[in-house]
Amino acid sequence: MKTHDERIAEMTFASVYPHYIAKVEKKSRTKEELHQVIEWLTGFDERQLQTQIDAKATFGTFFQQATINPNAHLITGLICGYRVEEIENQLTQKVRYLDKLVDELAKGKKMEKILRTA
């Protein structure tokens, strides 16, 4: 039986991406804002993000190819019952960082707070 971390590593970004869009749009945020958040965390611009989706990249590959924002460690709090700052598996932590940012966007947080600029 696969561990939680192994299952996350093998999930494709493309399989989760539509859920991210639906979550933020349901709360009157935009796909553009979602992309801004993803680019802040991963360094992927629109074209690079589409390449990851088209390639059906796993989260393992997706985050191997990403350039994680140096301020990502400022993302803290609970997501799926875990404190993101305490997750030991690096890949799982990065996926949860992304989940947390999407969550904050959907909850109406100001973009400068989400992007840890303020």
N, C-alpha and C positions, 0 to 999 in steps of 0.2 A: 504494500500500500504506500502510495506517495505521500510525502510530507506536505504540509501547507506551503512551505517555501518552494518545493519542487513544482507543485501545481501552479503557483503564481509564475514561476520562471517559464513554464511551458504554455501559459495562456498567450494568445496573440493580442497585441495592442488593437488590431482591427476589430476584434470581437467585443472589446470593451468601449471603444471610441463612440459608437452610436448611443450607448447608455450615458456617456458623459454629455453628449450634445443634448439628448432628451432631458437630462436632469437640469442643465443650465437654462435651456429654452423654456422649460415648464415654469421657471422662476423669473422669466422676462430678461434673461441675460442672453448674449448672442454667441454664435459660433466664433465670431471674430475675437470676442473676449476670451473664450475658451482657448483659442489658438495662441493668444497673447500669453496666457498663463502657462500653456505647454511649452511655448518657446522660451519663456523666462526660466523654467526649470531645466529644460533639456538642450536648449540651443537650436532646436530644429525649427527652421522657417517653414512656411506653408508648403513649399515644394518638397523639402526633405521629409516633412510629416506625411505627405501623400505617398512618397516612396516607401516609407515604413508600412503604411496601410496596404498599399498595393502588393508589397512583398510578403504580407501576412507575417511580419516580424513578431517573434515571441517577445515577451517583456524582457527576457534575458538578453536577446539581441538588441532590442530597442534601447535599453539602458547602457549596453556596452558601447553603442555608437553615439550615445548622447554626451554632451558636455554639461555636466551638472553645475548649476549656478553655485558660485562660492557662498552665497547666502542661504542655500537650502537648509543648512543646519538650524536656521532661525525658525523653521516650520516646526511647531510643537502642538501638542494637544492630542485628543483622543480621535481615533478613526477605527471603526469596526471593533471597538472595545480594547484597542491597543494604544499605548502612548507612543506616537511616532518616533519621538526622540530616544526611546528605549529599545526599539526593534534592533536585534543584533544582526540578522541577516541583511547585508547591504542592499541586495536587490529588492527584497521585500520592503525594506525601509523606503527605497526610492519610489516603488509603486505606491506605497501608502502616502508618501509626500504628494504625489500627483493626485491621489484620491482626496487628500485633505484640501489641496488647492481648489479642486473642482467643487468640493463641498462648500468652501468659503465663498466661492463665486456664486453658487446657487443660493447661498444664504444672504446674498446681497451686500457682502462686505465691499468696501471701497477698494478699487484696483491697487492703489498705492500700498494699502495694508496687505493685500494678498501677495503682492510682489515684493514685500519686505523692503520697501524703499523709505518708508516713513519711520 
